[in-house]
Amino acid sequence: MNTVELNQTVPEFSCATTADEALTLSSLKGKNIVIYFYPKDNTPGCTQEGQDFRDTYSEFQAANTEIFGVSRDSVRVHTGFKTKHSFPFELISDPNEALCKLFDVIKLKKLYGKEHMGIERSTFLINADGVLVQQWRKVKVKEHVAEVLAAAKALNS
């Protein structure tokens, strides 16, 4: 599968979520979608980002926008993370990196002088027609969700 580019229609995908059902892109037709990729559940930055999306969830809903968080963690680990922090949105488990590869978020990272391949914190906004309309890469958590919310609201104006 090729990677999706800005202003292109996102190809159909199916993935496991904390709702215990497969999520497909086509099932979300008519809604804007925020998909945010993060490295790992229960780490400080990833927890803060999820809490920021949680705290603005009703505003995203008012903007006809669904939110999904994605990492390589298992559905079981995601379910605990979601419950612990009362996330009102689903988390997607992508252990085979299919969605990560579709959005090209697996990058060479350095941690304590060691290199490894991991998820680069990134967020993507898909409009109600399934077109990727905005992307944020190498995301810094502070103020990020407010930026995404403003972009989602702008789609409806």
Stockholm file with secondary structure:
# STOCKHOLM 1.0

chainA/1-157         MNTVELNQTVPEFSCATTADEALTLSSLKGKNIVIYFYPKDNTPGCTQEGQDFRDTYSEFQAANTEIFGVSRDSVRVHTGFKTKHSFPFELISDPNEALCKLFDVIKLKKLYGKEHMGIERSTFLINADGVLVQQWRKVKVKEHVAEVLAAAKALNS
#=GR chainA/1-157 SS CCCCCTTSBCCCCEEEETTSSEEEGGGGTTSEEEEEECSCTTSHHHHHHHHHHHHTHHHHHHTTEEEEEEESSCHHHHHHHHHHTTCSSEEEECTTCHHHHHTTCEEEEEETTEEEEEECCEEEEECTTSBEEEEECSCCSTTHHHHHHHHHHHHTC
#=GC SS_cons         CCCCCTTSBCCCCEEEETTSSEEEGGGGTTSEEEEEECSCTTSHHHHHHHHHHHHTHHHHHHTTEEEEEEESSCHHHHHHHHHHTTCSSEEEECTTCHHHHHTTCEEEEEETTEEEEEECCEEEEECTTSBEEEEECSCCSTTHHHHHHHHHHHHTC
//
